[in-house]
Amino acid sequence: MTPQPGQVVFTRGGVPESIHTVHVAMVDGAGEVVAWCGDADLVTFPRSSSKPVQALPLALAVPELPGDELAIACASHAGTPQHLAVVERLLSRSGSTEADLRCGTHPPFDPEAAAALIRWDAAPTPLHHNCSGKHAGMLLACVRNGWPREGYAEHGHPLQVRIRELHADLGGVGLEAVRVGTDGCSVPAFALPLHASARMFARLAAPRGELAPALERVFSAMTAHPFLVAGRGRLDTMLMPLVPGLAAKMGAEAFYGMALRDTPHGPLGVAFKVADGGERARPHVALAVLEALGVSVTPEMRALAPATLQNWTGREVGGVEARVELSWA
């Protein structure tokens, strides 16, 4: 089966087994929508793809912050000892400890780190939560801005009010267009039109205005420390070093944001959403989008989204095809 535009199709034995619908928006450095596939007006949650924006109050308040600590504040990290060490260093800057984190607890995403806890008969702590770096950064942003640390994760806290305003400002929409929910780590999650999310990433790709220095620091931190942004074998960490001038951030439920500085079309911000939340489709869409933009897709990049499916014995049992056809403004 040949996918329709905006689809990722998984087949088994030549028979379609799963079909994922995709929506894509692209915005240039001037903030104009230049291309799309599907519904660029779709209102959806970027989830953790918002982290570069959520880290801006930290970047603004602590311009001297080391890049690795700013990267971990933008991260959905895998809970390895390397990740935890940077989170702990960031926490200490605000006089905070893991007891101050309001992100909750889950086992490390990294299989080796999770297995080590089991071997040691140890329980995960809030430090292992993929959002602990973001929360540590939020605590420091509060201290430097003179805001209370208490309640920092609540919707009405000055920090969260400011982060919502930044979504509206960078997204080029009114504040009323930024809908508010609650994320898995308990801070507000903001929903906005897909083109507005792409515009946020376009501002990362081409910083301008009074936020430019902070946006540049976030971009530089993410691209200089791709391992800290995600972890071993994860898409952000694997893709960023393979595409010069790319800052990328995954979000839950198969959202993805990319800030691209060097494309045939100039700097671009890209946001896409796999409508059913099927995260296994995400790397296939990312590569299809890059290819549609004229970015050279190398064999190393292709390996991130194999075109064949294999079973546990290594036998080829199916295939995957993504089709992203862009409509240009």
Secondary structure as the mmCIF struct_conf table of DSSP 4:
data_model
#
loop_
_struct_conf.conf_type_id
_struct_conf.id
_struct_conf.beg_label_comp_id
_struct_conf.beg_label_asym_id
_struct_conf.beg_label_seq_id
_struct_conf.end_label_comp_id
_struct_conf.end_label_asym_id
_struct_conf.end_label_seq_id
HELX_LH_PP_P HELX_LH_PP_P1 THR A 2 GLN A 4
TURN_TY1_P TURN_TY1_P1 PRO A 5 GLY A 6
STRN STRN1 GLN A 7 ARG A 12
TURN_TY1_P TURN_TY1_P2 GLY A 13 GLY A 14
STRN STRN2 VAL A 15 ASP A 28
TURN_TY1_P TURN_TY1_P3 GLY A 29 ALA A 30
BEND BEND1 GLY A 31 GLY A 31
STRN STRN3 VAL A 33 CYS A 37
BEND BEND2 GLY A 38 GLY A 38
TURN_TY1_P TURN_TY1_P4 ALA A 40 ASP A 41
STRN STRN4 VAL A 43 THR A 44
HELX_RH_3T_P HELX_RH_3T_P1 ARG A 47 SER A 50
HELX_RH_AL_P HELX_RH_AL_P1 LYS A 51 GLN A 54
TURN_TY1_P TURN_TY1_P5 ALA A 55 ALA A 55
HELX_RH_AL_P HELX_RH_AL_P2 LEU A 56 ALA A 61
TURN_TY1_P TURN_TY1_P6 PRO A 63 GLU A 64
HELX_RH_AL_P HELX_RH_AL_P3 GLY A 67 ALA A 73
TURN_TY1_P TURN_TY1_P7 CYS A 74 CYS A 74
HELX_RH_AL_P HELX_RH_AL_P4 PRO A 81 ARG A 93
TURN_TY1_P TURN_TY1_P8 SER A 94 GLY A 95
HELX_RH_3T_P HELX_RH_3T_P2 GLU A 98 ASP A 100
BEND BEND3 CYS A 103 CYS A 103
BEND BEND4 PHE A 109 ASP A 110
HELX_RH_AL_P HELX_RH_AL_P5 PRO A 111 ARG A 119
TURN_TY1_P TURN_TY1_P9 TRP A 120 ASP A 121
HELX_RH_3T_P HELX_RH_3T_P3 PRO A 126 HIS A 128
BEND BEND5 HIS A 129 HIS A 129
TURN_TY1_P TURN_TY1_P10 ASN A 130 CYS A 131
HELX_RH_AL_P HELX_RH_AL_P6 SER A 132 ASN A 145
TURN_TY1_P TURN_TY1_P11 GLY A 146 GLY A 146
BEND BEND6 ARG A 149 ARG A 149
TURN_TY1_P TURN_TY1_P12 GLU A 150 ALA A 153
BEND BEND7 GLU A 154 GLU A 154
TURN_TY1_P TURN_TY1_P13 HIS A 155 GLY A 156
BEND BEND8 HIS A 157 HIS A 157
HELX_RH_AL_P HELX_RH_AL_P7 PRO A 158 GLY A 171
TURN_TY1_P TURN_TY1_P14 GLY A 172 GLY A 172
BEND BEND9 VAL A 173 VAL A 173
HELX_RH_3T_P HELX_RH_3T_P4 LEU A 175 ALA A 177
BEND BEND10 VAL A 178 VAL A 178
STRN STRN5 ARG A 179 THR A 182
TURN_TY1_P TURN_TY1_P15 GLY A 184 CYS A 185
BEND BEND11 SER A 186 VAL A 187
STRN STRN6 PRO A 188 PRO A 193
HELX_RH_AL_P HELX_RH_AL_P8 LEU A 194 ALA A 205
BEND BEND12 ALA A 206 ALA A 206
BEND BEND13 GLY A 209 GLY A 209
TURN_TY1_P TURN_TY1_P16 GLU A 210 LEU A 211
HELX_RH_AL_P HELX_RH_AL_P9 ALA A 212 ALA A 224
HELX_RH_AL_P HELX_RH_AL_P10 PRO A 226 VAL A 229
BEND BEND14 ALA A 230 ALA A 230
TURN_TY1_P TURN_TY1_P17 ARG A 232 GLY A 233
HELX_RH_AL_P HELX_RH_AL_P11 LEU A 235 LEU A 239
HELX_RH_3T_P HELX_RH_3T_P5 MET A 240 LEU A 242
BEND BEND15 VAL A 243 VAL A 243
TURN_TY1_P TURN_TY1_P18 PRO A 244 GLY A 245
STRN STRN7 LEU A 246 GLY A 251
TURN_TY1_P TURN_TY1_P19 ALA A 252 ALA A 254
STRN STRN8 PHE A 255 LEU A 260
BEND BEND16 ARG A 261 THR A 263
TURN_TY1_P TURN_TY1_P20 PRO A 264 HIS A 265
BEND BEND17 PRO A 267 PRO A 267
STRN STRN9 LEU A 268 VAL A 274
TURN_TY1_P TURN_TY1_P21 ALA A 275 ASP A 276
HELX_RH_3T_P HELX_RH_3T_P6 GLU A 279 ALA A 281
HELX_RH_AL_P HELX_RH_AL_P12 ARG A 282 ALA A 292
TURN_TY1_P TURN_TY1_P22 LEU A 293 GLY A 294
HELX_RH_AL_P HELX_RH_AL_P13 PRO A 299 ARG A 302
TURN_TY1_P TURN_TY1_P23 ALA A 303 LEU A 304
BEND BEND18 ALA A 305 ALA A 305
BEND BEND19 ALA A 307 ALA A 307
STRN STRN10 THR A 308 GLN A 310
TURN_TY1_P TURN_TY1_P24 TRP A 312 THR A 313
BEND BEND20 GLY A 314 GLY A 314
STRN STRN11 GLU A 316 ARG A 323
HELX_LH_PP_P HELX_LH_PP_P2 LEU A 326 LEU A 326
STRN STRN12 SER A 327 TRP A 328
#
